[in-house]
Every structure is written in structure tokens, then in C-alpha cells.
Amino acid sequence: MIDINTSKKDTSKQVSGGRMACFLPFLSGGGAERAMIHLAEGFADLGWCVDLVVAQAIGAYASQLPAKINLVNLEARSPLLLNKTLALAKYLRSEQPAVLLTTLDIMNATAWAQGLSGVSTHMVMIVQTHLSQQFRDRHSPLVQRLRWQMVKQFYPLADRIVAVSQGVADDITTMTGIPSEQIRVIYNPVVRPNLAERASEPVDHPWFTDDIPTLLGVGRLVKQKDFATLVRALAIVRQQRPCRLAILGEADEREAEIKPALDQLISDLGLEQSVAFLGFVENPYKYMARAQVFVLSSIYEGFGNVVAEALAVGTSVVSTDCESGPAEILNHGQFGRLAPVGDAAALAEAIVATLDQPLPPEMLKARSQDFTIEASISQYREVIMPRLPVAAS
């Protein structure tokens, strides 16, 4: 039997809108997980009874959840689709939430679980990445075709689909044939009310307290983030001026070869004293606020939370013009320079130009207000409120 372990759960807290659930496979330290936690927090602030349901309560965010969110650990000890599906179906039958928001569920455990449970829970699928790019990045041609078919078959089963950028929405339409007007684009909830306060916290790393420019990259050490191109760009920048690079993010056991390869590249370029890996940090904003330039070097994204976060602390941004999200956040170059994917020379040129002429911090902060939790929650309410019997106050 699969047990459901519920922690931080106050079943006496009921609201007129009913119970809402947000499903994640794990609580890893990625942008999609952070966005879902922010959504859960935002709805809890409105007075909803919110369950954050996870297949396994493991990952960097497991110990950082706000107390206002009910953590429901399905304890699905196996990563197999059937195991997660049965556990989630049991939860749905037991709690019968009015709405289930789900993300990072490529295999669509939620769709299967909804069918098995027999409940009328309204399922909203949030697509957080550019799926076709992700499939090409991670899988063989055969697996790509299988996953493509699964998306085409199961995504239309969701009651609503939300894409975190227009590029993601267009990709879903291409993959599934779902008309674009049936896909709602809602940017991720990135800017929290306490972000400025957290950005002002002290940093004890010496690179963020002296006069030599420091570039900052943030993300898991995976192929998608293409930190190798960023390291090569740093080498080019350093031919013109002193500069260093700090990278925040944890290694990914599925791509364990990335960190050793980066170490070798750094050694080959003689950058051992100019690149620092700081690992996963609970508060990246204080580093963002003190970096001279924030750089995203990704091959692809869904939205690019860290780009919006950098804008929110007033730090100038350089990003690859990848599919999809960053160009939308930066309004195609108005709020930060863009460079072609994988082009270290162009990325270095954009970094140098930004060091020479950073954009006004207040302009960047103003742009970030399009990505607040309040702005996102307001749009999600438009998606889910027709399903709920009475609006929460």
C-alpha cells in the first residue's frame, strides 16, 4: 500500500472556494519548483486551503516551504509512472480538491490519476519548458518520438493549459495541434514582496565586495544551461579587462559529467582563479544585487525566472536569445542585451557593452513588476475561478 504522509496540514482551515492542490514530482532547487511554491504561497495568502502535493518530499526546497502551505508527501518511493499515479489518485479521492495545478509532469501522472480517482477535480497543466527543445536535448530520437506522442495524446485531457511564455505556448500548439487560443500564457510568479529586503542581506564572498567586476550565472549544472559557453565568454572578456564569474547552482546527478567537464575547460583556459562555483544558495538575490552583470547562457528555457529576478534587484542582464522566455522578459533587447545561443564571442561582446553601459536600475525594477506574484495570481484566478463555487476574499 502507498501511504500519504501529510505534514504542516491543518484540515480545519476551510475557505469558501474549497481546497486547491499543486502537484510537483520533487522539491528540487529549480525555477519551475520555485514558481509553483510561489503560486501555492500566493493562493494561501488569498485565504485558500492549499496542498503542495509531491511524489517525494526531497530536494533543496524541502526545508524551505512557508508554514501556510500544507505539504502532502505521497511517498511514491519508485519513480515509475504507475507508482506516482496510484498515490496521486488516492490523494484525489481522499481530499477531492476543486482545482489541481500541475507542472513538470511530462508523463502526465496527473491525467491518469484524475481518471483513476473518478473525481471532478479541475486539472490545470502548467508547461514550464520548451518541450520540443527539452526532448531533443535529453533523449534519443526514439524516446523523443515516444514522448512527443504522449504529449500529443495526454495534454488535451487537461481542463486548461497554461504556458509560462508565448514561445512555450507556440511550441505546445505545434506539438499537439491544440489551438493557441485554448492555451493561456501566464508569466511565472517571480517577484515576491520581500525580494528587496532579501537582496539587501550581506554577502561574505570577497568577489562581491571589491571593485573588480563579477559576472553571475544561476542554474543547475546541466547541459541546458550551457555554462561552458559562459566560461568561454569570460575568457574573451578577460582579454579586455579584469573580470570574474560566480555560478550559483547545484549539480544534477542525471548529468554528473557536466561539472568535471566545466572544471577541465576552466583549467584549459587558465581561469582557475577567476571562476567560483558556489553551489545552491537559499538566497540568490543578494548575489544578484551585487553582481555587475547577470548572464543567462541557456540553450533553451521555458520562462527564465532568474532573468526576471535579476531585473527585480536592478542588475543589468545579458541573455542568449534562446527558446523561449528570456527575449520576452527583456522585450527583445529593450531591457537587456541578447546574444545567439552557443556563441561565446557574441556573448562576450554583449557583456563588455553592458559593463560599459549598464541600464538604469530603476527601469529594470519597473519592468520586473510584470512578474510579481500578485500579477500572476490575478491571471490564474481568471483561469480557475469559473470552476470554484465562491470566490475567496
Backbone torsions as a table, in degrees:
resi	resn	phi	psi	omega
1	MET	NA	141.6	177.4
2	ILE	-95.6	120.2	-178.8
3	ASP	-87.9	148.9	171.6
4	ILE	-106.5	117.3	-179.8
5	ASN	-105.0	115.3	-178.1
6	THR	-106.9	124.8	176.5
7	SER	-120.5	160.5	-177.6
8	LYS	55.1	30.4	-171.0
9	LYS	-106.3	123.5	177.6
10	ASP	-115.2	93.1	-174.6
11	THR	-71.7	-9.6	177.5
12	SER	-78.5	-14.8	-178.5
13	LYS	-82.4	101.5	179.1
14	GLN	-119.8	146.7	177.7
15	VAL	-128.6	164.0	-175.1
16	SER	-63.9	-25.0	-179.5
17	GLY	-81.7	-7.3	-179.5
18	GLY	88.4	-170.4	-175.9
19	ARG	-94.1	140.5	174.7
20	MET	-116.9	144.0	176.1
21	ALA	-123.6	143.2	174.5
22	CYS	-123.0	123.0	-174.5
23	PHE	-107.2	132.3	172.6
24	LEU	-133.4	144.3	173.8
25	PRO	-63.0	-49.4	-178.2
26	PHE	-138.7	-178.4	178.0
27	LEU	-116.0	43.5	178.7
28	SER	-64.6	161.5	-173.1
29	GLY	-84.7	48.6	-179.6
30	GLY	-105.3	170.5	-177.8
31	GLY	-66.6	-35.7	180.0
32	ALA	-66.3	-41.1	177.5
33	GLU	-64.0	-42.9	179.9
34	ARG	-63.0	-39.8	179.5
35	ALA	-63.5	-41.3	179.7
36	MET	-67.1	-38.9	176.7
37	ILE	-62.8	-40.3	177.7
38	HIS	-63.7	-39.2	177.1
39	LEU	-62.8	-47.0	179.4
40	ALA	-59.6	-41.9	179.2
41	GLU	-64.5	-42.0	-179.4
42	GLY	-63.7	-41.4	178.4
43	PHE	-71.4	-34.0	175.2
44	ALA	-62.9	-36.9	178.2
45	ASP	-64.9	-25.5	177.5
46	LEU	-80.8	-8.9	179.6
47	GLY	105.7	1.7	177.2
48	TRP	-71.7	151.2	169.3
49	CYS	-87.4	109.8	-169.7
50	VAL	-114.6	125.3	172.0
51	ASP	-102.3	127.3	169.3
52	LEU	-97.0	105.9	-173.3
53	VAL	-98.6	127.4	-178.6
54	VAL	-129.3	144.9	176.0
55	ALA	-63.9	-42.2	174.2
56	GLN	-142.1	134.6	-178.4
57	ALA	-85.8	63.6	179.6
58	ILE	-127.2	152.5	178.7
59	GLY	126.2	172.1	-172.4
60	ALA	-62.5	-28.6	-176.9
61	TYR	-90.4	-0.3	-174.5
62	ALA	-60.8	-31.3	-177.5
63	SER	-100.9	10.1	-173.4
64	GLN	-121.5	17.4	-176.3
65	LEU	-78.5	138.3	175.0
66	PRO	-60.3	143.4	-177.2
67	ALA	-62.8	-22.8	-177.7
68	LYS	-71.7	-12.0	-179.5
69	ILE	-98.6	132.8	175.7
70	ASN	-83.5	114.6	178.2
71	LEU	-86.6	122.1	177.5
72	VAL	-113.1	110.1	-178.6
73	ASN	-96.6	111.4	-179.3
74	LEU	-72.0	-17.5	-179.4
75	GLU	52.4	43.4	175.6
76	ALA	-77.3	92.3	-168.4
77	ARG	-67.8	-21.0	177.5
78	SER	-104.5	141.7	177.4
79	PRO	-75.2	-0.9	-176.4
80	LEU	-62.4	145.4	-179.2
81	LEU	-57.0	-42.9	-177.1
82	LEU	-62.1	-41.5	-178.1
83	ASN	-61.9	-48.6	178.4
84	LYS	-63.6	-40.7	-176.0
85	THR	-63.9	-45.8	-179.9
86	LEU	-63.4	-41.4	-179.9
87	ALA	-65.6	-41.7	-179.8
88	LEU	-68.9	-38.3	177.9
89	ALA	-62.0	-39.5	177.8
90	LYS	-62.6	-43.2	177.6
91	TYR	-61.0	-45.5	-177.8
92	LEU	-62.2	-41.6	177.7
93	ARG	-64.1	-36.9	-176.5
94	SER	-73.5	-46.9	-171.4
95	GLU	-100.4	-26.1	179.0
96	GLN	46.6	59.1	177.7
97	PRO	-63.7	149.0	178.4
98	ALA	-68.3	-35.6	-176.3
99	VAL	-136.2	140.4	173.3
100	LEU	-123.3	114.3	171.7
101	LEU	-91.6	132.7	-177.1
102	THR	-137.4	143.9	177.9
103	THR	-149.0	165.3	-177.3
104	LEU	58.1	26.1	-176.7
105	ASP	-110.3	64.9	-176.5
106	ILE	-58.8	-37.0	-177.3
107	MET	-82.5	-1.2	175.0
108	ASN	59.2	46.6	172.7
109	ALA	-58.3	-34.0	-177.8
110	THR	-65.4	-39.7	179.4
111	ALA	-64.7	-44.0	177.0
112	TRP	-62.5	-45.4	-176.6
113	ALA	-62.9	-40.5	179.1
114	GLN	-60.7	-42.5	178.7
115	GLY	-65.9	-41.2	-179.1
116	LEU	-69.3	-33.7	-174.8
117	SER	-74.2	-28.6	-179.2
118	GLY	74.8	13.5	-179.3
119	VAL	-93.8	167.0	-177.2
120	SER	-100.3	21.6	180.0
121	THR	-54.2	132.8	179.8
122	HIS	-81.6	116.7	-174.4
123	MET	-99.5	123.5	176.6
124	VAL	-112.3	113.7	179.5
125	MET	-88.2	119.7	177.6
126	ILE	-102.7	115.4	-177.6
127	VAL	-95.8	116.1	-170.3
128	GLN	-100.9	-2.7	-176.7
129	THR	-142.3	163.9	175.9
130	HIS	-79.8	97.5	-166.7
131	LEU	-59.9	-46.9	-176.6
132	SER	-63.0	-37.2	175.8
133	GLN	-65.9	-42.8	179.6
134	GLN	-62.4	-42.4	-179.9
135	PHE	-62.8	-43.1	178.6
136	ARG	-64.6	-35.1	-177.4
137	ASP	-70.2	-38.3	-167.5
138	ARG	-106.3	-15.6	-167.4
139	HIS	-131.8	157.2	173.9
140	SER	-69.2	163.0	179.6
141	PRO	-54.9	-37.6	179.9
142	LEU	-65.8	-47.4	179.8
143	VAL	-65.3	-36.4	176.1
144	GLN	-56.0	-46.8	-178.7
145	ARG	-64.4	-40.1	179.4
146	LEU	-63.7	-44.7	-179.4
147	ARG	-68.0	-40.0	176.5
148	TRP	-55.8	-45.1	-179.5
149	GLN	-65.8	-37.1	178.7
150	MET	-64.5	-43.4	177.4
151	VAL	-61.5	-45.2	-178.3
152	LYS	-62.7	-33.9	-177.5
153	GLN	-82.7	-40.2	-168.3
154	PHE	-100.5	-27.2	-178.7
155	TYR	-61.6	-37.0	177.6
156	PRO	-63.4	-13.1	178.8
157	LEU	-74.9	-19.1	177.8
158	ALA	-65.5	145.1	177.3
159	ASP	-68.2	-36.9	174.8
160	ARG	-143.0	149.3	174.5
161	ILE	-119.3	130.2	175.2
162	VAL	-115.8	130.0	174.6
163	ALA	-108.2	142.4	-174.4
164	VAL	-86.1	-0.9	171.8
165	SER	-157.6	164.0	179.5
166	GLN	-66.8	-34.2	177.8
167	GLY	-62.6	-40.5	176.3
168	VAL	-64.8	-42.5	179.2
169	ALA	-60.4	-44.8	179.0
170	ASP	-62.1	-38.1	179.5
171	ASP	-65.7	-41.2	178.3
172	ILE	-61.8	-43.4	178.9
173	THR	-60.5	-43.6	179.1
174	THR	-62.6	-41.0	-176.6
175	MET	-74.4	-37.9	-168.8
176	THR	-111.2	-19.9	-173.4
177	GLY	81.1	1.7	176.3
178	ILE	-65.9	125.6	-177.6
179	PRO	-58.6	142.4	-176.8
180	SER	-59.6	-31.6	-178.9
181	GLU	-70.3	-12.3	177.1
182	GLN	-93.2	-0.4	179.7
183	ILE	-112.3	122.3	-179.1
184	ARG	-92.4	128.3	175.5
185	VAL	-93.3	119.4	176.5
186	ILE	-133.9	117.5	179.6
187	TYR	-65.6	151.1	-176.4
188	ASN	-63.1	147.0	173.7
189	PRO	-78.0	104.9	-171.7
190	VAL	-112.6	-44.6	-171.6
191	VAL	-89.0	109.7	178.9
192	ARG	-90.0	158.1	-179.0
193	PRO	-59.8	-29.0	-177.2
194	ASN	-96.5	13.3	-175.4
195	LEU	-62.5	-43.3	-179.3
196	ALA	-63.0	-38.6	178.7
197	GLU	-64.4	-43.1	-179.8
198	ARG	-69.2	-33.3	178.3
199	ALA	-65.8	-23.3	-178.2
200	SER	-86.5	-4.3	178.8
201	GLU	-64.8	149.2	-175.9
202	PRO	-69.2	151.3	175.7
203	VAL	-118.5	129.8	-176.1
204	ASP	-96.1	-1.6	178.3
205	HIS	-76.8	129.9	-174.1
206	PRO	-63.5	-25.4	-178.6
207	TRP	-64.8	-22.3	-176.3
208	PHE	-98.3	12.4	-179.1
209	THR	-127.3	-1.5	179.6
210	ASP	-113.3	-168.9	-170.3
211	ASP	-94.2	-6.7	179.1
212	ILE	-78.5	128.2	-177.2
213	PRO	-59.0	138.1	176.2
214	THR	-120.2	125.9	172.2
215	LEU	-88.9	151.3	179.8
216	LEU	-129.3	131.5	169.9
217	GLY	-119.7	145.5	-178.6
218	VAL	-135.6	130.7	176.6
219	GLY	156.2	160.6	176.1
220	ARG	-63.0	150.1	-178.1
221	LEU	-81.7	80.3	-178.7
222	VAL	-132.3	163.8	-178.3
223	LYS	-56.4	-39.1	-176.6
224	GLN	-54.3	-38.0	-175.3
225	LYS	-78.0	-16.6	173.9
226	ASP	49.8	50.1	177.9
227	PHE	-65.7	-18.7	177.3
228	ALA	-61.9	-41.9	177.6
229	THR	-65.6	-36.2	178.0
230	LEU	-66.3	-39.6	177.3
231	VAL	-64.1	-42.1	178.1
232	ARG	-64.7	-38.2	177.4
233	ALA	-64.3	-39.3	177.2
234	LEU	-58.8	-42.4	179.5
235	ALA	-59.6	-37.8	178.9
236	ILE	-70.2	-43.3	179.1
237	VAL	-59.6	-39.9	-176.4
238	ARG	-69.0	-14.7	172.9
239	GLN	-71.6	-16.8	-178.3
240	GLN	-109.0	-26.5	-177.1
241	ARG	-164.8	158.1	174.3
242	PRO	-63.9	140.8	-178.1
243	CYS	-167.1	150.8	178.4
244	ARG	-134.7	166.5	-177.9
245	LEU	-132.9	126.5	171.5
246	ALA	-113.6	138.2	-179.2
247	ILE	-123.4	125.1	175.9
248	LEU	-102.8	128.9	177.5
249	GLY	153.8	150.0	-178.3
250	GLU	-92.8	155.3	173.8
251	ALA	-70.0	156.0	179.7
252	ASP	-115.1	122.0	-175.9
253	GLU	-62.7	-23.1	178.4
254	ARG	-73.4	-20.4	178.9
255	GLU	-130.2	55.5	-173.9
256	ALA	-65.2	-17.3	-178.1
257	GLU	-77.3	-14.2	-174.2
258	ILE	-66.1	-47.7	-177.0
259	LYS	-62.5	-48.4	176.9
260	PRO	-59.3	-36.3	178.4
261	ALA	-66.5	-39.6	176.7
262	LEU	-65.2	-41.3	178.4
263	ASP	-60.1	-41.5	-179.8
264	GLN	-66.9	-41.9	178.4
265	LEU	-61.7	-43.5	179.5
266	ILE	-61.5	-40.9	178.0
267	SER	-65.7	-44.3	-179.5
268	ASP	-60.6	-33.4	-178.5
269	LEU	-91.2	0.9	179.1
270	GLY	68.1	35.1	-175.1
271	LEU	-108.5	19.1	-175.3
272	GLU	-56.0	-33.5	-178.2
273	GLN	-92.5	3.9	-174.0
274	SER	-120.8	-0.8	178.0
275	VAL	-129.3	131.9	178.9
276	ALA	-128.2	128.6	173.3
277	PHE	-96.9	115.7	-174.6
278	LEU	-100.9	0.8	178.3
279	GLY	71.2	-170.9	177.1
280	PHE	-72.8	131.9	176.6
281	VAL	-123.7	141.9	-177.0
282	GLU	-68.5	-29.1	-179.2
283	ASN	-126.3	88.5	178.9
284	PRO	-75.7	-16.6	-172.0
285	TYR	-65.8	-34.8	-179.2
286	LYS	-67.4	-28.2	175.1
287	TYR	-76.9	-42.0	178.1
288	MET	-58.1	-42.7	-175.2
289	ALA	-66.0	-22.7	-176.3
290	ARG	-106.5	-4.0	174.7
291	ALA	-78.1	148.6	176.8
292	GLN	-76.0	-36.7	177.6
293	VAL	-142.4	133.6	170.2
294	PHE	-94.4	132.2	-176.0
295	VAL	-124.3	126.4	171.5
296	LEU	-107.8	122.2	-176.0
297	SER	-112.7	20.3	-169.8
298	SER	-63.6	150.9	171.9
299	ILE	-77.0	-36.5	175.4
300	TYR	-156.3	159.7	175.3
301	GLU	-143.7	175.4	167.9
302	GLY	-100.6	-51.8	176.9
303	PHE	-126.4	-57.8	-177.1
304	GLY	101.2	58.6	-176.6
305	ASN	-50.4	-41.9	-173.5
306	VAL	-64.8	-27.2	176.7
307	VAL	-65.3	-47.0	178.8
308	ALA	-65.2	-36.5	178.7
309	GLU	-65.2	-40.4	177.8
310	ALA	-63.0	-42.0	176.0
311	LEU	-59.3	-38.9	-175.4
312	ALA	-64.6	-26.0	177.7
313	VAL	-98.1	4.5	175.1
314	GLY	82.6	18.6	-179.3
315	THR	-94.5	133.7	179.1
316	SER	-64.7	146.4	-172.5
317	VAL	-122.4	140.2	165.2
318	VAL	-122.3	134.0	-178.5
319	SER	-141.0	153.2	167.4
320	THR	-69.3	149.9	177.9
321	ASP	-87.0	60.2	-173.2
322	CYS	-87.9	163.5	171.3
323	GLU	-87.9	122.5	-4.8
324	SER	-145.2	167.0	177.4
325	GLY	117.7	-58.9	-176.2
326	PRO	-55.9	-42.7	179.3
327	ALA	-63.5	-34.2	177.2
328	GLU	-68.1	-43.3	178.5
329	ILE	-59.9	-43.6	-176.6
330	LEU	-86.5	5.7	-178.7
331	ASN	50.4	47.8	172.9
332	HIS	57.7	40.4	173.2
333	GLY	109.7	-11.8	-178.5
334	GLN	-67.2	-36.0	-175.2
335	PHE	-112.4	15.3	177.9
336	GLY	166.7	148.1	-176.7
337	ARG	-76.6	146.5	179.5
338	LEU	-117.1	146.0	178.7
339	ALA	-134.6	153.5	178.8
340	PRO	-62.1	150.1	178.7
341	VAL	-63.0	133.9	173.7
342	GLY	76.2	6.9	-176.7
343	ASP	-103.5	94.5	-175.9
344	ALA	-64.3	-37.9	-178.9
345	ALA	-64.9	-44.3	179.3
346	ALA	-67.3	-36.9	178.0
347	LEU	-65.1	-42.0	177.8
348	ALA	-63.1	-41.2	179.0
349	GLU	-61.7	-41.8	178.8
350	ALA	-66.9	-35.9	178.3
351	ILE	-65.5	-46.4	-180.0
352	VAL	-61.7	-45.0	179.5
353	ALA	-61.1	-36.5	-179.9
354	THR	-73.4	-37.5	174.7
355	LEU	-61.6	-37.4	179.8
356	ASP	-72.5	-38.3	-176.0
357	GLN	-137.0	76.0	177.0
358	PRO	-67.0	150.0	179.2
359	LEU	-77.6	152.9	-178.9
360	PRO	-60.1	125.9	-178.5
361	PRO	-54.7	-38.7	-177.8
362	GLU	-66.2	-32.0	176.9
363	MET	-66.7	-41.0	179.6
364	LEU	-67.2	-41.9	179.0
365	LYS	-63.8	-37.9	178.4
366	ALA	-63.4	-41.1	177.7
367	ARG	-62.2	-36.1	-176.1
368	SER	-65.6	-16.9	-179.5
369	GLN	-67.9	-12.6	173.8
370	ASP	-75.1	-8.5	-174.2
371	PHE	-122.4	29.1	178.3
372	THR	-78.0	161.2	174.6
373	ILE	-60.7	-40.2	-178.8
374	GLU	-61.5	-43.3	-179.9
375	ALA	-63.5	-41.7	-179.3
376	SER	-69.2	-46.2	-179.2
377	ILE	-59.7	-39.5	179.0
378	SER	-57.7	-40.6	-179.5
379	GLN	-75.3	-37.2	176.4
380	TYR	-64.6	-33.7	177.8
381	ARG	-62.2	-35.6	176.9
382	GLU	-64.1	-30.6	-179.7
383	VAL	-76.5	-40.3	-171.2
384	ILE	-100.5	-22.4	-173.5
385	MET	-60.1	-35.4	177.9
386	PRO	-59.5	-21.6	-178.3
387	ARG	-83.6	-28.8	-172.5
388	LEU	-89.3	145.3	-172.9
389	PRO	-67.8	-39.9	-178.4
390	VAL	-142.0	137.0	-179.1
391	ALA	-69.6	142.6	172.9
392	ALA	-77.9	149.1	179.6
393	SER	-92.5	NA	NA
